[in-house]
Amino acid sequence: MTTQSSKLADLNLVLNYLADQPSAKLFAENKTYPLLILAGNSLPPLTEAAGQLVKEGKVEKILLSGGIGHATQFLQKNYQKTGYNFSKELSEAQMNQLFLIEACGLVEEQLLLENTSTNSGENSSFSLTALREIYGVALPKDILLTNDPLLQKRTKATFKFNWQAEASQFENFVPIVPQVKELTEELRFTDSRLNQLWQKDYFWNLVLGEYTRLKDDENGYGSKGKGYIETVGMPAEVTAAFERLLETEKFNLQR
């Protein structure tokens, strides 16, 4: 029988796996990065964290990737909660650009735009096209990646797969690893910045959809399935936690 405490433990194990936080210190010995790619998502705190890296001199430029997709309406609503009323006609990249300029004090020269992609695969391939137009063949070598932490593991696997002919190396920048403290009608997180940023159904759709995409079988996105991403490993305890959650939560697969 599944209890609330065991379900919470399973969920937090899965969230930690999906966030794919790097174990090493990214900025050891004053390391800096020429570029951070922020993939389209619905979470303004991630945009703010990326902007802070530029202000601190740890990152030179940000490529904002994201057109109008399934996260756009949620990003627009979440910005409204912080007092920024962006037009519904703007792409995710355009909203993030305006926020970084208005709220974080960045300038346009520090921000590159790719504002037509609608999913993680397009974030990856369209970003590569945009950067080739800017940098030519000399693409930045060390690149940070940031996305919704529920999608972070797949984001890196997607970029590594689509950029495998390039010399660029990717590291995840994960400023927030979601951990849920209460499974109530509105999810409550240990980091209060995340409260009410995901609608509950949308949150579960994203989390549980990653099981299908990351599992290395004929239905997944890896080499045994659709061939969209670099194949990733899923530890047995994470697989088991996913499967227990799937027994209690219904979801509709999002792209």
Secondary structure as the mmCIF struct_conf table of DSSP 4:
data_model
#
loop_
_struct_conf.conf_type_id
_struct_conf.id
_struct_conf.beg_label_comp_id
_struct_conf.beg_label_asym_id
_struct_conf.beg_label_seq_id
_struct_conf.end_label_comp_id
_struct_conf.end_label_asym_id
_struct_conf.end_label_seq_id
HELX_RH_AL_P HELX_RH_AL_P1 GLN A 4 ALA A 19
TURN_TY1_P TURN_TY1_P1 ASP A 20 ASP A 20
BEND BEND1 SER A 23 ALA A 24
TURN_TY1_P TURN_TY1_P2 LEU A 26 PHE A 27
HELX_RH_3T_P HELX_RH_3T_P1 ALA A 28 ASN A 30
STRN STRN1 TYR A 33 ALA A 39
BEND BEND2 SER A 42 SER A 42
HELX_RH_AL_P HELX_RH_AL_P2 PRO A 44 LYS A 55
TURN_TY1_P TURN_TY1_P3 GLU A 56 GLY A 57
BEND BEND3 LYS A 58 LYS A 58
STRN STRN2 VAL A 59 SER A 65
BEND BEND4 ILE A 68 GLY A 69
TURN_TY1_P TURN_TY1_P4 HIS A 70 ALA A 71
HELX_RH_AL_P HELX_RH_AL_P3 THR A 72 LYS A 81
TURN_TY1_P TURN_TY1_P5 THR A 82 GLY A 83
TURN_TY1_P TURN_TY1_P6 LYS A 88 GLU A 89
BEND BEND5 LEU A 90 LEU A 90
HELX_RH_AL_P HELX_RH_AL_P4 GLU A 92 GLU A 102
TURN_TY1_P TURN_TY1_P7 ALA A 103 CYS A 104
HELX_RH_3T_P HELX_RH_3T_P2 GLU A 108 GLN A 110
STRN STRN3 LEU A 111 GLU A 114
BEND BEND6 ASN A 119 ASN A 119
HELX_RH_AL_P HELX_RH_AL_P5 SER A 120 TYR A 135
TURN_TY1_P TURN_TY1_P8 GLY A 136 VAL A 137
BEND BEND7 LYS A 141 LYS A 141
STRN STRN4 ASP A 142 THR A 146
TURN_TY1_P TURN_TY1_P9 PRO A 149 LEU A 151
HELX_RH_AL_P HELX_RH_AL_P6 GLN A 152 ASN A 162
TURN_TY1_P TURN_TY1_P10 TRP A 163 ALA A 165
BEND BEND8 GLU A 166 GLU A 166
STRN STRN5 GLN A 169 ASN A 172
BEND BEND9 PRO A 175 PRO A 175
STRN STRN6 VAL A 180 GLU A 182
BEND BEND10 THR A 184 GLU A 186
STRN STRN7 ARG A 188 PHE A 189
BEND BEND11 THR A 190 ASP A 191
HELX_RH_3T_P HELX_RH_3T_P3 SER A 192 LEU A 194
TURN_TY1_P TURN_TY1_P11 ASN A 195 LEU A 197
BEND BEND12 TRP A 198 TRP A 198
HELX_RH_AL_P HELX_RH_AL_P7 LYS A 200 LEU A 214
BEND BEND13 LYS A 215 ASP A 217
TURN_TY1_P TURN_TY1_P12 GLU A 218 ASN A 219
BEND BEND14 GLY A 220 GLY A 222
TURN_TY1_P TURN_TY1_P13 SER A 223 LYS A 226
BEND BEND15 ILE A 229 ILE A 229
HELX_RH_AL_P HELX_RH_AL_P8 ALA A 236 THR A 248
#
